[in-house]
């Protein structure tokens, strides 16, 4: 800590001063930095704010200061206070640390803050409010950063409060924020903590035991999270062009990430997807030609980097814990089933669970944007929002990416749909696909330049999606099948056969021989279909297999009917 602060002071009372003086001598803490406020009883105490002013005046402090309650124990001894200081330096005002109340805690026992989610500015401070005065469950703790130019306000506040019982930090912030309207910002503390002053000696002993035995006897259990492959049922690829889509996660294929606490941060290469050893030069040649050079390790690294960056910017204080990350996936590569985003999504789930980041800290719509940014900003992968949204929400999801919504709130309108009694969808994919990223061609440039054919096509994709939503709600599978065929033909008209490629066209033609509706579920390399005559599924499977494709009946992943997802 002495690398971050020029001096550290401890304020206590006359009754306990000698104990802290002895502690300071034994622990190489400057005895002159233990400040005695002269009080011996509760009745003659100075008050917390007066204690702080005593240190500022007596030690002639003229710098920014951090104030922490002496009786606060963080649940994790690796709490990263440097991250708090960096966030404070980035803001033009004071900083208050807050946390989310547990269900058993009442608002009337804490100072409650209302925080603007965009600017992180505290808009209102309520000291131990009665029920009904605020909907906020964010509670302030005595953990503040105060700019040197604001220190004079402490004395001003004391002159207004002759009663020592009113000289609390809660009432000071209530006055400074609500009446003086100074800029004060908030940073969330995801880790738990205890205030010693509010627990008994036995509780304090338990906390000391927790610290001394945590690493030695209680190694953290691994956190394992899954994200599933998805199929675009309607509207794709208009998600990248302010359109509308319907997509569904499927339990046939998934990516799984495991995180376990460790001494150093380790990213474990996957033996198949991130090979570093080969049987021969020919083996290296064959693997590189088919799989490429970009495995999943870069996805783990980019997600971790972006996660730290996001938390720092959003005012979420992370503990200084290290971990080992490893992943596995059975999602076929380069066939447009969202295998890359599944790895990123599963990694993010693990990190959120490990650092206790809640849905309020990283809401689902923002989480989908985060995953997309990992791929597009960090790794320059061509991608749209659809895959990330459906993998975050899971199940069957309707998505509206209209320009108005995206500009006003930064994300679209996402609605989970009823998955009961869905028809049998099937999936087929090429056993030796090309890079699915090439399928997007020059459509984006044509759309941005306002080419009427492309602009109208994206609007039509959106209209088809709304019609498909109605068909799904009405269980009108015949109508849905017709719409799937229309979706493919519309895509074919603007992308052209040369761009779609012979492999995709061959699978579509094969499916239509059996009277099945068919379309591309993603960027290329696979087809998804709806065959109303289920008796033909066996013949269709055989035909696809003889054509060198992999065929399976889709098992929809319904999050409300499954416990698979994240496990401790």
HELIX and SHEET records of a PDB file:
HELIX    1   1 UNK A   17  UNK A   26  1                                  10    
HELIX    2   2 UNK A   31  UNK A   33  5                                   3    
HELIX    3   3 UNK A   48  UNK A   58  1                                  11    
HELIX    4   4 UNK A   81  UNK A   89  1                                   9    
HELIX    5   5 UNK A  107  UNK A  109  5                                   3    
HELIX    6   6 UNK A  148  UNK A  150  5                                   3    
HELIX    7   7 UNK A  152  UNK A  160  1                                   9    
HELIX    8   8 UNK A  164  UNK A  166  5                                   3    
HELIX    9   9 UNK A  169  UNK A  174  1                                   6    
HELIX   10  10 UNK A  175  UNK A  179  3                                   5    
HELIX   11  11 UNK A  196  UNK A  198  5                                   3    
HELIX   12  12 UNK A  201  UNK A  217  1                                  17    
HELIX   13  13 UNK A  238  UNK A  241  5                                   4    
HELIX   14  14 UNK A  281  UNK A  291  1                                  11    
HELIX   15  15 UNK A  297  UNK A  314  1                                  18    
HELIX   16  16 UNK A  339  UNK A  354  1                                  16    
HELIX   17  17 UNK A  364  UNK A  373  1                                  10    
HELIX   18  18 UNK A  374  UNK A  378  3                                   5    
HELIX   19  19 UNK A  386  UNK A  393  1                                   8    
HELIX   20  20 UNK A  403  UNK A  409  1                                   7    
HELIX   21  21 UNK A  436  UNK A  440  5                                   5    
HELIX   22  22 UNK A  443  UNK A  448  1                                   6    
HELIX   23  23 UNK A  452  UNK A  474  1                                  23    
HELIX   24  24 UNK A  477  UNK A  495  1                                  19    
HELIX   25  25 UNK A  497  UNK A  500  1                                   4    
HELIX   26  26 UNK A  502  UNK A  512  1                                  11    
HELIX   27  27 UNK A  534  UNK A  536  5                                   3    
HELIX   28  28 UNK A  537  UNK A  546  1                                  10    
HELIX   29  29 UNK A  559  UNK A  561  5                                   3    
SHEET    1   A 2 UNK A  10  UNK A  12  0                                        
SHEET    2   A 2 UNK A  34  UNK A  36  1                                        
SHEET    1   B 5 UNK A  65  UNK A  68  0                                        
SHEET    2   B 5 UNK A 138  UNK A 146 -1                                        
SHEET    3   B 5 UNK A  94  UNK A 100 -1                                        
SHEET    4   B 5 UNK A 184  UNK A 189  1                                        
SHEET    5   B 5 UNK A 316  UNK A 317  1                                        
SHEET    1   C 4 UNK A  65  UNK A  68  0                                        
SHEET    2   C 4 UNK A 138  UNK A 146 -1                                        
SHEET    3   C 4 UNK A 111  UNK A 115 -1                                        
SHEET    4   C 4 UNK A 122  UNK A 127 -1                                        
SHEET    1   D 2 UNK A  72  UNK A  74  0                                        
SHEET    2   D 2 UNK A 193  UNK A 195 -1                                        
SHEET    1   E 5 UNK A 266  UNK A 267  0                                        
SHEET    2   E 5 UNK A 322  UNK A 329  1                                        
SHEET    3   E 5 UNK A 244  UNK A 262 -1                                        
SHEET    4   E 5 UNK A 223  UNK A 234 -1                                        
SHEET    5   E 5 UNK A 566  UNK A 567 -1                                        
SHEET    1   F 5 UNK A 266  UNK A 267  0                                        
SHEET    2   F 5 UNK A 322  UNK A 329  1                                        
SHEET    3   F 5 UNK A 244  UNK A 262 -1                                        
SHEET    4   F 5 UNK A 396  UNK A 400 -1                                        
SHEET    5   F 5 UNK A 413  UNK A 417 -1                                        
SHEET    1   G 4 UNK A 517  UNK A 519  0                                        
SHEET    2   G 4 UNK A 526  UNK A 530 -1                                        
SHEET    3   G 4 UNK A 425  UNK A 430 -1                                        
SHEET    4   G 4 UNK A 549  UNK A 553 -1                                        
END                                                                             
